[in-house]
Amino acid sequence: MLETTRLLLTETARGLKKKISTSSVLYMFFIAMIFFSIVMFAFLTFFLLHTDTVVNFMDVFYSVFFLLLMKSAADMHTYFITSPRAAYSLSPAVGHRKTVGEITLTIVLINCGIWFAFSILYLLVLAGLRVPIDYPLAYILFSVDVLCAIILGCSLALHFFSTKSYRTVPTIVLLLFFWYSQNMLFIALMLPVSMLHLIWSLSHPLDSYRFVRRKQRNPEPSQVHVRPMLWSLFHREVTVVWRDRLYFSFVFMSITTALGTGYLYLHGAELFLPASLQRMIGGFLPSLFVFVGCYVVVMYAAVFPALNLFLSEEKTMWILRNLPVKNETVVYGKTLALSLCFLTTMPFLAFIPAFLGVKDLWFLLWFLGFSFLAAVIIAVPLGAKYVGKKSDILLLYSVAMVLFVLLSVTGAGMNLLRHYAGISILWLCLLLLMFEGTLLFLSLKLSARLLAKV
């Protein structure tokens, strides 16, 4: 009974212990940042309660709802859809619906455990700040709604990666009902419907297992090309990213981020701040939204592919080890492939002037290039150190925090100099780029050394 669930939970616990033992510094940093984030949210709540600021509770609820929805969908993709180990669970003479149901139960238990751990820590901090917590019914409704989000996330992943993706329509319709209801009680009462929808989704689970859309290959002779080693590595990495359709997602992300950033630049202060605070800090928000837009673009188009180029070598690193290729050449080839990722960020600069104008376009181009180089400098050595390992989420979070602090200080300082110093910052911008070029060279050398020790 529940053998697959027990096996997955045991394997997850063992994998977590192994990662903590091999990457103790990163995990300590990760746990500290999670704890700090929850404490800061509690202090923010305390501040908002004592300033009589009106906050739309449903906005907070839907943010948590959709975060856990996407988290459970990603877990279904990891534990079942693309997991080679799931073949062992599907091979015995047991109904596939039962096996996938146990995998879904594992995802529900893990995500519910995360929700209860984080929420209880948040409530304990509020209790320490002497904020009255006497809303047990609201917390129960919130938890039931979180369970609905996790269940629908699993269903969404099963249908999204299926050959018959039109089956996602009922899930989307149900989510739209939840969105337009704006009522936590309604969503909680729809839990039986969500569970029935999940049971229906489990009626054809193998339609999405190991499902990958592949292009038809050309005849073998046409694929034989003799290239220099560095160019061959560059072509290999670019081909992998192209085959996974990541370039299109980078371009789409750049465009949507530009449109969202522009909209928030014009109307963000009115949406997020009450009238009493707009006079105090409303003037800082437009620049903040532009910074966040650049940060999101760089995270998605620079940090993620820079780490993925190394972490995806889990089963192919032995091939690179047996090739007569220097580690420096491997690192240079992978890093050179990121130049095409930088080109996918250009749509952000193409659309953002429609909202901001062209006055600050050159500064945005410099800041985007500076941020991209900074992301590569930080991410490539970490990717080389953990090459072939499955610590991608942890590494992504760690690089994101370090990069956020660095870009915040640099962006704020350059913005102040540009507006209040009355001097040209052109030479300072060029100097910072030259400094980054030196750091990039040292970063690649360090990455080659780390790759040799793996």
C-alpha positions in Angstrom: 0.0 0.0 0.0 1.4 3.4 -1.1 4.8 1.8 -2.0 5.5 4.4 -4.6 4.8 7.3 -2.2 7.0 5.8 0.5 9.8 5.2 -2.1 9.6 8.8 -3.5 9.6 10.4 0.0 12.5 8.2 1.1 14.5 9.0 -2.0 13.7 12.7 -1.7 14.8 12.8 1.9 18.1 10.9 1.1 18.7 13.2 -1.9 18.2 16.2 0.3 20.6 14.9 3.0 23.2 14.2 0.3 22.9 17.6 -1.2 23.2 19.3 2.2 26.4 17.3 3.0 28.0 18.1 -0.4 26.7 21.8 -0.6 26.4 22.7 3.0 27.3 26.4 2.5 24.8 26.9 -0.3 22.0 25.2 1.7 22.8 27.2 4.8 22.6 30.3 2.7 19.3 29.1 1.2 17.7 28.3 4.5 18.9 31.6 6.0 17.4 33.5 3.1 14.1 31.7 3.3 13.9 32.4 7.0 14.8 36.0 6.5 12.2 36.4 3.8 9.4 35.0 5.9 10.5 37.2 8.9 10.5 40.2 6.6 7.0 39.4 5.4 5.9 39.2 9.0 7.5 42.6 9.8 5.9 44.1 6.7 2.5 42.8 7.9 3.1 44.4 11.3 4.1 47.7 9.6 1.0 47.7 7.4 -1.3 47.0 10.3 0.1 49.9 12.3 0.0 52.4 9.5 -3.7 51.7 8.7 -2.7 50.8 5.1 -5.4 49.1 3.1 -4.2 45.9 1.5 -6.3 43.7 -0.7 -6.2 40.3 1.1 -7.4 38.5 -2.1 -4.4 39.7 -4.0 -2.1 38.1 -1.4 -4.2 35.0 -1.5 -4.1 34.6 -5.3 -0.4 35.2 -5.3 0.1 32.3 -2.9 -2.5 30.2 -4.8 -0.8 30.5 -8.1 2.7 30.1 -6.7 1.8 26.7 -5.3 -0.1 25.9 -8.4 3.0 26.3 -10.5 5.2 24.6 -7.9 3.1 21.5 -8.0 3.0 21.5 -11.8 6.8 21.7 -11.8 7.0 18.9 -9.3 4.8 16.7 -11.5 7.1 17.4 -14.4 10.1 16.4 -12.3 8.7 13.4 -10.5 6.7 11.8 -13.3 6.7 13.4 -16.8 10.5 13.6 -17.4 11.6 11.2 -14.7 13.4 8.1 -16.0 13.0 6.5 -12.6 9.2 6.5 -12.9 9.6 3.6 -15.4 10.4 1.3 -12.4 7.2 2.3 -10.7 5.1 1.9 -13.9 6.6 -1.5 -14.8 5.0 -3.8 -12.2 1.6 -5.4 -12.7 -0.2 -2.5 -11.0 -2.6 -0.1 -12.5 -1.0 3.0 -13.9 -3.7 5.2 -12.4 -2.7 3.9 -9.0 1.0 4.5 -9.5 0.5 8.0 -10.8 -2.0 8.7 -8.1 0.7 7.8 -5.5 3.2 10.1 -7.3 0.5 12.9 -7.1 0.0 12.1 -3.4 3.8 12.5 -2.8 3.6 16.0 -4.5 0.6 16.9 -2.4 2.4 15.9 0.8 5.6 17.7 0.0 3.9 21.0 -1.0 1.4 20.9 1.9 4.4 20.3 4.2 6.1 23.4 2.8 3.0 25.5 3.1 2.4 24.5 6.8 6.1 25.0 7.7 6.2 28.5 6.1 2.8 29.6 7.4 3.4 28.4 10.9 6.8 30.2 11.0 5.1 33.4 9.7 2.4 33.1 12.4 5.0 32.5 15.1 6.8 35.7 14.1 3.6 37.6 14.2 2.8 36.2 17.6 6.3 37.4 18.8 5.4 40.8 17.5 2.2 40.7 19.6 -0.1 40.8 16.6 -3.4 39.2 17.5 -3.9 36.0 15.6 -7.5 34.9 16.1 -8.5 33.9 12.6 -8.6 30.0 12.7 -11.4 29.8 10.1 -9.5 32.0 7.6 -6.4 29.9 8.0 -8.3 26.7 7.5 -10.0 28.1 4.4 -6.6 29.3 3.1 -5.1 25.8 3.7 -8.0 24.1 1.9 -7.6 26.5 -1.0 -3.9 25.8 -1.1 -4.7 22.1 -1.4 -7.0 22.9 -4.4 -4.1 24.8 -6.0 -1.7 21.8 -5.6 -4.3 19.4 -7.0 -5.0 21.5 -10.0 -1.3 22.1 -10.6 -0.8 18.3 -10.9 -3.7 18.1 -13.3 -2.5 21.0 -15.4 1.0 19.4 -15.8 -0.5 16.0 -16.9 -2.5 17.7 -19.6 -0.1 20.4 -20.7 2.6 17.9 -21.7 0.1 15.5 -23.3 -0.3 14.9 -27.0 -3.9 16.1 -26.5 -3.3 19.4 -24.8 -6.9 20.4 -25.3 -7.6 18.5 -22.1 -6.2 21.4 -20.2 -9.4 23.3 -21.1 -11.4 22.0 -18.0 -8.5 22.9 -15.7 -8.3 26.4 -17.2 -12.1 26.9 -16.9 -12.0 25.8 -13.3 -9.1 28.3 -12.6 -11.1 31.1 -14.2 -14.0 30.3 -12.0 -11.7 30.5 -9.0 -10.3 33.8 -10.2 -13.6 35.5 -10.9 -15.2 34.3 -7.7 -12.9 36.4 -5.5 -14.1 34.2 -2.6 -12.0 31.9 -0.5 -15.1 30.0 0.7 -16.2 29.2 -2.8 -12.8 27.8 -3.7 -12.8 25.7 -0.5 -16.2 24.3 -1.4 -14.9 23.4 -4.8 -12.3 21.0 -3.3 -14.5 17.9 -4.2 -14.7 19.1 -7.8 -11.0 19.6 -7.9 -10.4 16.0 -6.7 -12.9 14.6 -9.2 -11.1 16.5 -11.9 -7.8 15.0 -10.7 -9.3 11.5 -10.8 -10.4 12.1 -14.4 -6.9 13.4 -15.2 -5.4 10.1 -13.9 -7.4 8.1 -16.4 -4.8 8.5 -19.1 -1.5 9.4 -17.4 0.9 7.7 -19.8 -0.1 10.1 -22.6 2.2 12.6 -21.0 5.0 10.4 -19.6 8.4 11.1 -21.2 6.5 13.1 -23.9 9.0 15.3 -25.9 8.2 17.1 -29.1 11.1 16.4 -31.4 11.9 17.7 -34.9 12.5 15.2 -37.7 16.2 14.7 -38.1 18.0 15.3 -41.4 19.8 12.4 -43.1 23.0 11.6 -41.4 25.5 12.7 -44.1 24.1 16.2 -44.1 24.9 16.5 -40.4 28.7 15.8 -40.7 30.7 19.0 -40.5 34.3 19.5 -39.5 34.5 22.6 -37.3 37.2 24.0 -34.9 36.8 22.7 -31.3 35.6 26.0 -29.8 33.1 26.5 -32.6 31.9 22.9 -32.2 31.2 23.4 -28.5 29.4 26.6 -29.3 27.3 24.9 -32.0 26.5 22.0 -29.6 25.2 24.3 -26.8 23.3 26.5 -29.2 21.7 23.5 -30.8 20.6 22.1 -27.4 19.0 25.4 -26.4 17.3 25.7 -29.8 16.1 22.1 -29.6 14.5 22.8 -26.2 12.7 25.8 -27.7 14.2 28.1 -25.0 15.1 30.9 -27.4 11.4 31.5 -28.2 10.5 31.5 -24.5 13.3 34.0 -23.9 12.0 36.4 -26.6 8.4 36.0 -25.4 9.5 36.6 -21.8 11.4 39.8 -22.9 8.3 41.1 -24.7 5.8 40.4 -21.9 8.2 41.7 -19.3 8.6 44.9 -21.3 4.8 45.4 -21.6 4.3 44.6 -17.9 7.1 46.9 -16.8 5.8 49.7 -19.0 2.3 49.3 -17.6 3.5 49.3 -14.0 5.8 52.3 -14.8 2.7 54.3 -15.7 0.1 52.9 -13.3 2.0 50.9 -10.6 1.9 53.6 -7.9 -1.9 53.8 -8.2 -2.3 50.0 -8.1 0.0 49.1 -5.2 0.0 52.2 -3.0 -2.8 53.9 -1.1 -3.2 57.6 -1.5 -1.5 58.3 1.8 1.7 56.6 0.7 1.8 57.8 -2.9 3.0 61.2 -1.8 5.8 59.7 0.3 7.3 56.9 -1.9 5.3 57.0 -5.1 8.1 58.8 -6.9 10.5 55.9 -6.4 8.2 53.2 -7.8 8.6 53.9 -11.6 12.4 53.4 -11.5 11.9 50.4 -9.2 9.6 48.7 -11.7 12.1 49.3 -14.5 14.9 47.8 -12.4 12.7 44.7 -11.5 11.9 44.3 -15.3 15.6 44.3 -16.2 16.3 41.9 -13.3 13.6 39.4 -14.4 14.9 39.5 -18.0 18.5 38.8 -16.9 17.5 36.1 -14.5 15.5 34.2 -17.2 17.8 34.8 -20.2 21.2 34.7 -18.4 21.3 33.0 -15.0 19.0 30.1 -16.0 20.8 29.1 -19.2 24.3 29.7 -17.7 23.5 27.2 -14.9 21.6 24.8 -17.1 24.5 24.5 -19.6 26.5 22.8 -16.8 23.9 21.1 -14.7 22.5 19.3 -17.8 25.7 17.4 -18.3 24.7 14.7 -15.8 24.9 11.9 -18.3 27.3 13.4 -20.9 30.1 14.7 -18.8 32.1 11.5 -19.3 32.1 12.2 -23.0 33.7 15.6 -22.5 36.2 14.0 -20.0 37.4 11.6 -22.7 37.8 14.2 -25.5 41.2 15.8 -26.1 39.7 19.2 -25.0 41.0 21.6 -22.4 38.6 22.6 -19.6 39.1 26.2 -20.6 37.8 25.4 -24.1 34.7 23.7 -22.7 34.0 26.7 -20.5 34.6 29.2 -23.3 32.4 27.3 -25.7 29.5 27.2 -23.2 29.9 30.8 -22.2 30.1 31.9 -25.8 26.7 30.3 -26.4 25.2 32.8 -24.0 25.8 35.6 -26.5 22.7 34.4 -28.4 20.8 34.5 -25.1 21.7 38.2 -24.7 20.3 38.9 -28.2 16.9 37.5 -27.0 16.8 40.3 -24.4 16.8 43.0 -27.1 12.9 42.9 -27.5 12.8 44.3 -24.0 14.6 47.4 -25.1 12.5 47.5 -28.3 9.2 47.7 -26.5 10.0 49.6 -23.3 10.4 53.0 -25.1 6.7 52.9 -26.0 6.1 53.6 -22.3 9.3 55.4 -21.1 10.3 57.2 -24.2 13.8 57.1 -25.8 15.5 59.4 -23.3 16.8 56.7 -21.0 17.3 54.0 -23.7 21.1 54.2 -23.7 21.2 53.9 -20.0 18.9 50.9 -20.0 21.0 49.3 -22.7 24.1 49.8 -20.5 22.4 48.5 -17.4 21.0 45.4 -19.2 24.5 44.6 -20.6 26.1 45.2 -17.2 23.5 43.0 -15.5 23.9 40.2 -18.1 27.7 40.2 -17.6 27.3 40.2 -13.8 24.9 37.2 -14.0 27.4 35.3 -16.2 30.3 36.1 -13.9 28.4 34.8 -10.9 26.6 31.8 -12.5 29.3 30.2 -14.6 31.7 29.3 -11.7 28.8 27.9 -9.7 27.6 25.9 -12.7 31.1 24.5 -13.2 31.4 23.6 -9.5 28.1 21.7 -9.5 28.3 20.4 -13.1 26.0 17.4 -13.7 24.2 17.8 -10.3 20.5 18.5 -9.6 20.9 21.5 -7.4 19.5 23.9 -10.0 16.7 25.4 -7.9 19.1 26.0 -5.0 21.8 27.5 -7.2 19.2 29.6 -9.1 17.9 31.0 -5.8 21.4 31.7 -4.5 22.6 33.5 -7.6 19.3 35.4 -7.7 19.9 36.8 -4.2 23.5 37.7 -4.8 22.7 39.3 -8.2 19.7 41.2 -6.7 21.9 42.8 -4.1 24.7 43.7 -6.5 22.4 45.2 -9.2 20.3 47.1 -6.5 23.4 48.9 -5.2 24.8 49.5 -8.7 21.5 50.6 -10.3 20.6 52.9 -7.4 24.1 54.5 -7.3 24.2 55.1 -11.1 20.7 56.4 -11.1 21.6 59.0 -8.4 24.7 60.1 -10.2 22.8 60.4 -13.5 20.0 62.6 -12.0 21.6 64.6 -9.2 25.3 64.9 -9.8 25.0 67.0 -12.9 28.0 65.2 -14.5 28.3 62.7 -17.4 28.5 59.1 -16.3 29.6 57.8 -19.8 33.2 57.2 -18.7 32.1 55.6 -15.5 29.8 53.3 -17.4 32.7 52.3 -19.8 35.0 51.8 -16.8 32.5 49.5 -15.1 32.2 47.5 -18.3 36.0 47.2 -18.6 36.1 46.1 -15.0 33.4 43.5 -15.6 35.5 42.3 -18.6 38.4 41.6 -16.3 36.2 39.9 -13.8 34.7 37.8 -16.6 38.1 36.6 -17.6 39.0 35.7 -14.0 35.6 34.0 -13.6 36.1 31.8 -16.6 39.6 30.8 -15.4 38.1 29.9 -12.0 35.4 27.9 -13.7 38.0 25.9 -15.7 39.8 25.1 -12.4 36.6 24.1 -10.7 35.6 21.9 -13.7 38.9 20.1 -13.5 38.3 19.2 -9.9 34.9 17.6 -10.5 
